[in-house]
Structures are given as structure tokens and as C-alpha cells.
Amino acid sequence: MTPGPPQDGTPAGEEPGGRRGLRATFGGLTTRGRSFLAAGAAAVGCSYVLGQEDLLRVGLLLAALPVACVLVLHRTRHRVTGSRRLAPERVSVGEEARVHLAVESVSRLPTGPLLLQDRVPYDLGPWPRFVLDRLEPGARRAVSYRVRAELRGRYPLGPLQLRLTDPFGMCEIDRGFSVRQTLTVVPHCAPLPPVALGGEAAGHGEGRHRAVALAGADDIIPRGYRHGDDLRRVHWRATARHGELMVRREEQPQRAHATVLLDTRGIAYAGAGPGSAFEWAVSGAASAAVHLLQRGFSVRLLTDTGASVPGTDGLAGTGHDPLDAAAPLLDALALIDHSEAEDLSGAHEALRDGRTGLLVAFLGELAGEQAASAARLRGRGGTALAFVLDPEVWTGAAAGYDGGARPLRLLREAGWTVLPVAPGDALPDLWRLAGMGGAKEDDGMVTGGRA
């Protein structure tokens, strides 16, 4: 991480050195400063009444000291810079990030003790405060604190506030910095075991395609040389035949498609907060998408409205780190919220484009005809896996754990592998169970297992 820009802007509504700023600085006089002013004024008045010149000198000294402190502090406030560095800027739910703060004096005069305070959202805890010793000219102080979020989202940090005092304690003023930073908290991604779910990558899945790229298997059909082509790719036999430089065409291996469907209907889930069913579904969708990217799939993330989550259409795990490709997906899931849709018709329309491939769905309550609609989401001959989160089970309203027998049975009859999810279930265990085809009960319904 590189340090952020110095946050040395002028407080809002104030001009450096202006009358309004100077008036505000005088308003920062402490009890000691006001007492000195009052004592000085009283001494000056008494000197005229009593005719004592020595008392006049004492009164002027008492009154001049807080005024001088105000003037010096007013100048110093604009000669202190602050900066913030966030490491890292993106964390998973439950992970910690560290915020590094630094202040530096570029004044020729020392400052008094400093009170440093940073504003953070309520979900990240109380505002951190630090008391710093006086800063000599050119001195720099650095402090840090940790933040941790139990709920995904984007959290603004700042603005940084600094309270300055003069060495005599006559005056104190607040300095605000306008620059902010944002901490992105993405859903927790659980590592999933490698199991055979169908639609495997490397040319064995549904919806596979071939795409020309810069690296891959050689194609037997050469093409003409283009400026910038690697000379090591020259096809000499074809060059001799055509009388011009020909190079071997390169292709990517066949890549399988996968679609992760996240049901975001507000009526399909109950409760809110870190342990709610919806948060489990969002975390599950993130975990499945990242796992499939690591397996070489081309992944897209859809919601119940049929909209592809922005920046996640056709993601592919390129390079050595598939997590780089998953960054847009995780950032989008950090902000995703409930939709107002009442059914899955939007997702049904989006899945008719023939690019479904392996379908992994995280579904909420399937009441009435919604179960039949969800069953039709599976394409003909495609592999489909459903994790169903019944809100009655998550709220404890259900007497027994049956996961909603009728919706699950309809999905199974349509060719889905179905795993009902209860509070406390771990996705890696359910994923492993899905690779075995689910757990069969006496009635033949695929029900999944408990963690």
C-alpha cells in the first residue's frame, strides 16, 4: 500500500488567515486563557484608578499572553499536515484492516499536545482517539488502529480531526481534513473441496467455446505474420509454401461456462444481520463463484431479476491468481441488497440465452408456483445444483427440519441436485455432499446434509 495524499486542506467554510478563521481561533480560548484576559483587563483598569504604572505593565502582560498564543496557534493550524493509509483496502467479513495515521509539523514553531481523532462508522466501533506529545518543527508522529466489520459493505473512514493546543494551554482549536478513504468488506469466501459436479472445464462442459488468444494449444492452420508476432511462432513449412512469413495460430483451451444464481428477493428471506439466511446465501454465491474460477470456468453471476451483477458477466480465471478476476464480483456482492421481485421470472428469461453451463443457485423460500418456476430454470441436459434456505427453518418457526418437502421434490424431479441449508451448515460440507449426488432419504428425495 502506498500512503494516501496528505490531508492538509483548509477546514470547510474558512479561509486561511481570514477574519472568520481568526475569530474562530479566539473562540477556542480555554478557561486559563480567558482567565488571563480577564485578569489582565482588571489589572489595567486598576492601574488607571490607582495610578500604578507597574500594575499597568502586569495587566498588559497578562492580556498579551493569550492573544499571542491565539495568533501563533492560528498560524500553526495551517502548518500541520495529516495523512491516512489503509492496509488492505479490501477485506473479507470478520477480517481486520489497519489504518495508519500520521501528522507532520511544517511550522517553524513547536506545537502543544495534540488530540488526534478519526471518524469511523458505528459498525466499525468507537472513534479512535490518540494524544500526541508536542511536535517540534519538522517532526512527524505516526499512530495506527484496527477496524473489523462483521457485515459486508463499503465503510467510509474520515475525515481526520486534529485538536491543537499552544504550549501554555491558553487556546485549543480543531482542525479537520477533507480527504476520506473507503474500506470495502466483501463476503467471506469459504474454500470448497474439488468435487465432480458436471460441466468440468478444459473442454468437457456445457456451453463450451473456442477463443483465439495469446497463449494456448497450437492450431494446425497458420496465418500471415503480423507486426509484433513472436518469431519463434513462425511456421517454416507454411512459409515456404506461401512465399511469405506464416505463424502458428494459437488458441485457448476450451473453457466451460458456469452460472451462479443468487436469489435476492426480499420476501424469500427472514431476518437480517451477520447470521441471517441472506448473508449465508451471498457468502455462498461468492464462494462458489471464486471456486469455479479457480477450476477454470468462465463464470457469470445472475440475480433473480435476470440482471447480471455489474462487472461479473463472463469472468474468467486468467493468469496465476484467479482471485484477481474475482475482485469485481466480490466488490459487487459487497453492496448487493434485496430486490422487490416476487418470483424468478427474470432469471428464467436470462437463462434462455444458452450460456448457462453449470448452474449453481442459492434460493430462498419457494412458495406456491415459485418452486415450479425454479425447477424450470435448469436447461435441458444441463447440470444444476440448488442450495435452498427455508426462512421458517432459519427463524426457528418450523417444528422439524424437512426443508420444505414439496419445493425440494419438484426441483429434484426436474433434475436438480438439491441441498437444503439450515443455520450452522457449512458450505464446504454441503459442496462435498453435492459432489456425491446428495443424501438419499427413504422417500427418495435429495435432501443434503448438516454440517
C-alpha positions in Angstrom: 0.0 0.0 0.0 1.2 3.5 -0.8 0.4 6.3 1.5 -2.6 8.4 0.7 -2.3 12.0 -0.3 -1.6 14.5 2.6 -4.8 15.6 4.1 -3.8 19.2 4.7 -6.8 21.0 3.3 -8.4 24.1 4.9 -11.4 23.5 7.2 -14.7 23.9 5.4 -16.1 27.5 5.4 -12.8 29.1 6.4 -10.1 30.9 4.6 -6.5 30.7 5.9 -5.6 33.9 7.7 -9.1 35.3 7.2 -11.1 37.2 9.8 -13.6 34.4 10.2 -10.8 32.0 10.9 -9.1 34.3 13.4 -12.5 34.9 15.1 -13.0 31.2 15.4 -9.5 30.8 16.9 -10.3 33.4 19.6 -13.4 31.3 20.3 -11.1 28.4 21.2 -9.7 30.2 24.3 -9.5 27.8 27.2 -10.6 28.7 30.8 -7.0 29.5 31.5 -6.8 31.8 28.5 -10.0 33.6 29.4 -8.8 34.0 33.0 -5.6 35.6 31.9 -7.5 38.0 29.7 -9.9 38.9 32.5 -7.1 39.3 35.0 -5.2 41.5 32.5 -8.2 43.7 31.9 -8.8 44.1 35.6 -5.2 44.9 36.3 -5.2 47.6 33.5 -8.4 49.1 35.0 -7.0 49.2 38.5 -3.8 50.8 37.3 -5.7 53.8 36.0 -7.8 54.1 39.1 -4.8 53.7 41.5 -2.3 55.4 39.2 0.2 52.5 39.4 2.3 52.1 36.3 3.8 48.8 37.4 0.3 47.3 37.7 -0.4 48.5 34.1 2.6 46.6 32.8 1.5 43.4 34.6 -2.0 43.8 33.2 -0.7 44.3 29.6 1.5 41.2 30.0 -1.4 39.1 31.3 -3.7 40.2 28.4 -1.0 39.9 25.8 0.0 36.3 26.5 -3.3 34.6 25.5 -3.6 36.9 22.5 -0.1 36.0 21.3 -0.9 32.3 21.8 -4.1 32.7 19.7 -2.1 34.3 16.9 0.6 31.7 16.9 -1.8 28.8 17.0 -3.9 30.3 14.2 -0.8 30.3 12.0 0.3 26.9 13.2 -3.0 25.2 12.4 -2.4 25.6 8.7 1.2 24.3 9.0 0.2 20.8 10.3 -0.5 18.1 7.7 -2.1 14.7 8.1 -2.3 11.5 6.1 -4.0 8.2 6.3 -3.1 4.8 4.9 -5.4 1.8 4.8 -3.9 -1.7 4.6 -5.6 -3.5 3.0 -8.4 -1.6 1.3 -10.5 -4.8 0.8 -11.1 -7.4 3.4 -13.5 -10.3 4.0 -16.2 -10.3 6.6 -14.6 -10.8 10.0 -11.1 -9.9 8.9 -9.2 -6.9 10.2 -7.7 -3.9 8.4 -5.2 -1.5 9.9 -5.5 2.3 9.5 -2.2 4.2 9.7 -2.4 7.9 10.6 0.4 10.4 10.5 0.7 14.1 11.3 3.7 16.3 10.5 4.6 19.8 11.5 5.9 22.1 8.8 5.9 25.1 11.0 8.9 26.9 12.4 7.3 26.9 15.9 6.6 23.9 18.1 3.1 22.9 18.9 1.5 21.9 22.1 -0.1 18.5 22.8 -2.3 17.2 20.0 -5.5 15.2 20.2 -6.0 13.1 17.0 -9.4 11.6 16.2 -10.6 9.7 13.2 -14.3 9.3 12.3 -15.4 5.7 11.6 -18.9 4.2 11.0 -20.7 2.9 14.0 -20.4 -0.7 12.7 -16.6 -0.5 12.9 -16.6 0.6 16.6 -16.0 3.8 18.5 -14.0 6.7 17.1 -10.3 6.1 17.8 -8.5 8.9 19.7 -4.8 9.5 20.3 -3.0 12.0 22.5 0.3 13.1 20.9 3.2 15.0 22.5 4.2 18.4 21.2 5.6 18.5 17.7 8.9 20.2 17.1 9.4 21.9 13.8 9.6 19.2 11.1 8.7 16.4 13.5 6.3 13.6 12.5 4.1 11.3 14.6 2.5 8.1 13.4 -0.2 6.0 15.1 -2.4 3.2 13.9 -5.6 1.4 14.8 -7.5 -1.7 13.7 -11.0 -1.9 12.3 -13.1 -5.0 11.8 -16.6 -5.4 10.2 -19.0 -8.3 10.7 -21.2 -7.3 7.8 -20.2 -6.7 4.2 -20.4 -3.3 2.7 -18.4 -0.1 2.0 -17.4 1.9 5.0 -16.1 5.5 4.7 -13.2 6.4 7.0 -12.7 10.0 7.9 -12.4 12.9 8.0 -9.4 13.1 10.2 -9.7 15.6 13.0 -6.9 17.2 15.0 -7.1 19.3 18.1 -4.2 21.6 18.6 -3.2 23.5 21.8 -0.5 26.1 22.4 2.4 25.2 24.8 0.8 27.4 27.6 -2.6 25.8 27.3 -4.3 29.2 26.6 -6.1 28.1 23.4 -7.2 25.0 21.6 -8.7 24.7 18.1 -9.9 21.8 16.0 -8.6 21.1 12.5 -10.5 19.0 10.0 -9.1 17.3 6.9 -11.4 16.7 4.0 -9.9 13.6 2.4 -11.6 10.3 3.1 -10.9 6.6 2.3 -13.3 3.7 1.9 -12.9 0.2 3.4 -14.6 -2.5 1.2 -15.8 -5.5 3.2 -16.6 -8.4 0.8 -18.4 -11.6 1.7 -16.5 -14.4 3.2 -15.3 -16.9 0.7 -15.0 -20.4 2.1 -12.5 -22.7 0.3 -14.5 -25.5 -1.3 -13.3 -29.1 -2.0 -12.7 -30.1 -5.6 -15.6 -32.4 -6.4 -17.1 -33.5 -9.8 -20.3 -31.6 -10.3 -20.5 -31.9 -14.1 -19.7 -29.3 -16.6 -16.0 -29.5 -15.9 -13.6 -27.1 -17.5 -10.9 -27.8 -20.1 -13.4 -28.8 -22.8 -15.7 -31.1 -21.0 -18.6 -28.8 -20.0 -21.8 -27.4 -21.5 -21.7 -24.2 -23.4 -18.0 -24.6 -24.3 -16.4 -22.4 -26.9 -13.1 -21.8 -28.6 -11.4 -18.3 -28.4 -8.3 -17.1 -30.1 -5.8 -15.7 -27.6 -2.1 -15.1 -27.0 -1.3 -18.4 -25.5 -2.6 -21.9 -25.7 -2.6 -25.0 -27.9 -1.2 -24.8 -31.4 -3.7 -24.7 -34.2 -2.7 -26.6 -37.4 -3.9 -23.7 -39.6 -1.2 -21.0 -39.9 -1.9 -17.3 -40.5 0.1 -14.5 -42.0 2.8 -12.8 -40.0 1.8 -9.6 -38.2 4.0 -6.9 -36.7 4.8 -7.9 -33.1 4.4 -11.6 -33.5 7.0 -13.8 -31.8 9.4 -15.1 -34.4 9.5 -18.4 -32.5 6.0 -19.0 -33.7 7.0 -18.9 -37.4 5.7 -21.9 -39.3 8.5 -22.5 -41.7 6.8 -25.2 -43.8 3.8 -22.9 -44.5 6.2 -20.0 -45.1 8.0 -22.0 -47.8 4.6 -22.9 -49.3 3.1 -19.4 -49.4 6.3 -17.5 -50.1 5.7 -15.2 -47.0 6.2 -15.4 -43.3 3.4 -17.5 -41.7 3.0 -18.1 -37.9 1.2 -20.8 -36.0 -2.2 -19.7 -34.7 -2.7 -20.1 -31.0 -5.9 -20.8 -29.2 -7.1 -21.0 -25.7 -8.2 -24.4 -24.4 -11.9 -25.0 -24.5 -13.4 -23.3 -21.4 -16.6 -24.4 -19.7 -19.3 -22.0 -18.6 -20.9 -21.7 -15.2 -23.7 -19.5 -13.9 -24.2 -18.6 -10.3 -27.7 -17.6 -9.5 -28.4 -15.6 -6.3 -32.0 -15.2 -5.2 -32.2 -11.7 -3.7 -36.0 -11.5 -3.2 -36.8 -9.7 0.0 -39.9 -11.9 0.6 -37.7 -15.1 0.3 -35.6 -14.5 3.4 -36.3 -13.7 7.1 -34.1 -11.8 9.5 -31.0 -9.6 8.9 -27.5 -9.3 10.2 -24.3 -11.3 10.0 -26.0 -14.7 10.8 -29.1 -14.3 8.6 -30.0 -16.6 5.7 -29.5 -13.9 3.1 -25.9 -13.2 4.2 -25.3 -17.0 4.1 -26.6 -17.1 0.5 -24.4 -14.1 -0.5 -21.3 -15.7 1.0 -22.2 -19.0 -0.6 -22.6 -17.4 -4.1 -19.2 -15.7 -3.6 -17.5 -18.9 -2.5 -19.0 -20.9 -5.4 -18.0 -18.3 -8.0 -14.4 -18.0 -6.8 -14.1 -21.8 -6.6 -15.3 -22.2 -10.2 -13.0 -19.5 -11.4 -10.1 -21.4 -9.8 -11.3 -24.5 -11.6 -11.0 -22.7 -14.9 -14.7 -21.9 -15.6 -16.0 -18.8 -17.2 -18.4 -17.5 -14.6 -21.3 -15.1 -14.6 -23.4 -14.1 -11.6 -27.1 -13.5 -12.0 -29.8 -12.4 -9.6 -33.5 -13.3 -9.5 -34.3 -10.2 -11.6 -32.4 -11.6 -14.5 -29.7 -8.9 -14.3 -26.1 -9.8 -14.4 -24.3 -8.3 -11.5 -22.2 -5.4 -13.0 -18.7 -6.3 -13.9 -19.3 -10.1 -13.5 -20.5 -11.2 -16.9 -18.2 -13.8 -18.3 -15.5 -13.6 -15.7 -12.6 -16.0 -16.4 -9.8 -17.1 -14.1 -6.8 -15.8 -16.2 -3.2 -15.8 -15.1 -1.9 -17.4 -12.0 -4.3 -15.8 -9.5 -8.0 -16.3 -10.2 -8.8 -14.0 -7.2 -7.8 -11.0 -9.4 -10.6 -11.9 -11.8 -13.0 -12.3 -8.9 -12.3 -8.9 -7.5 -15.2 -7.2 -9.5 -17.6 -9.9 -8.4 -16.7 -9.6 -4.7 -17.0 -5.8 -4.9 -20.4 -6.1 -6.4 -21.5 -8.7 -3.8 -20.3 -6.4 -1.0 -23.2 -4.0 -1.9 -25.9 -6.3 -3.2 -29.2 -6.0 -1.4 -32.8 -7.4 -1.5 -34.8 -7.0 -4.7 -38.6 -6.2 -4.8 -39.2 -9.1 -7.2 -41.9 -11.7 -6.2 -40.8 -14.6 -8.5 -37.9 -15.9 -10.6 -39.3 -15.0 -14.0 -36.5 -12.5 -14.7 -33.8 -15.2 -14.1 -35.8 -17.6 -16.3 -35.6 -15.2 -19.2 -31.9 -14.5 -18.7 -31.1 -18.2 -18.6 -32.7 -18.8 -22.0 -29.6 -17.4 -23.9 -27.9 -20.8 -24.0 -24.8 -19.7 -22.0 -25.9 -21.3 -18.7 -23.4 -24.2 -18.4 -23.2 -25.5 -14.9 -25.9 -23.8 -12.8 -25.4 -23.2 -9.1 -28.3 -21.5 -7.4 -28.8 -20.1 -3.9 -32.5 -19.9 -3.3 -34.7 -18.5 -0.6 -38.3 -19.5 0.1 -40.1 -21.3 -2.8 -43.8 -20.9 -2.0 -46.6 -21.8 -4.3 -45.7 -21.7 -8.0 -42.3 -20.4 -7.3 -40.9 -23.9 -6.8 -42.2 -25.0 -10.3 -40.7 -21.8 -11.8 -37.4 -22.5 -10.1 -37.4 -26.1 -11.4 -37.7 -24.8 -15.0 -34.5 -22.8 -14.6 -32.5 -25.9 -15.4 -31.7 -26.2 -19.1 -32.2 -29.4 -21.0 -29.3 -31.7 -20.3 -27.6 -29.2 -18.0 -26.1 -29.8 -14.6 -27.9 -27.8 -11.9 -27.2 -27.5 -8.1 -29.5 -25.7 -5.7 -29.0 -24.6 -2.1 -32.4 -23.8 -0.6 -32.6 -21.7 2.5 -36.1 -22.1 4.1 -36.9 -19.0 6.2 -39.1 -21.0 8.6 -36.1 -23.1 9.5 -33.8 -20.1 9.9 -36.3 -18.3 12.2 -37.0 -21.5 14.2 -40.7 -21.5 13.3 -40.5 -25.0 11.8 -41.1 -27.9 14.1 -38.8 -30.2 12.2 -36.1 -29.9 9.7 -37.7 -31.0 6.4 -36.5 -28.0 4.3 -39.9 -27.7 2.6 -40.5 -31.1 1.1 -42.7 -30.2 -1.8 -40.4 -27.5 -3.4 -37.4 -29.8 -3.0 -39.2 -32.7 -4.6 -40.2 -30.5 -7.6 -36.6 -29.4 -8.1 -35.4 -33.0 -7.9 -37.9 -34.2 -10.4 -36.7 -31.5 -12.7 -33.1 -32.9 -12.5 -31.6 -30.6 -9.8 -29.3 -31.7 -7.1 -30.9 -30.1 -4.1 -29.3 -29.3 -0.7 -31.5 -27.6 2.0 -29.5 -25.3 4.2 -30.1 -24.8 8.0 -28.3 -22.4 10.4 -24.9 -23.8 11.2 -24.4 -25.7 8.0 -21.0 -25.2 6.4 -20.9 -24.7 2.6 -17.8 -26.9 2.1 -19.6 -29.9 3.7 -22.7 -29.3 1.5 -20.5 -28.9 -1.5 -18.8 -32.2 -0.9 -22.2 -33.8 -0.4 -23.3 -32.3 -3.7 -20.4 -34.0 -5.5 -21.8 -37.3 -4.2 -25.2 -36.6 -5.5 -26.8 -35.5 -2.2 -28.0 -37.7 0.6 -30.9 -40.1 -0.2 -33.7 -40.4 2.3 -36.2 -43.2 2.4 -38.7 -41.3 0.2 -36.0 -40.8 -2.5 -35.7 -37.0 -2.1 -32.3 -35.5 -2.2 -32.0 -33.5 1.0 -28.4 -32.7 1.6 -26.7 -32.9 5.0 -26.0 -31.0 8.1 -22.5 -29.6 9.0 
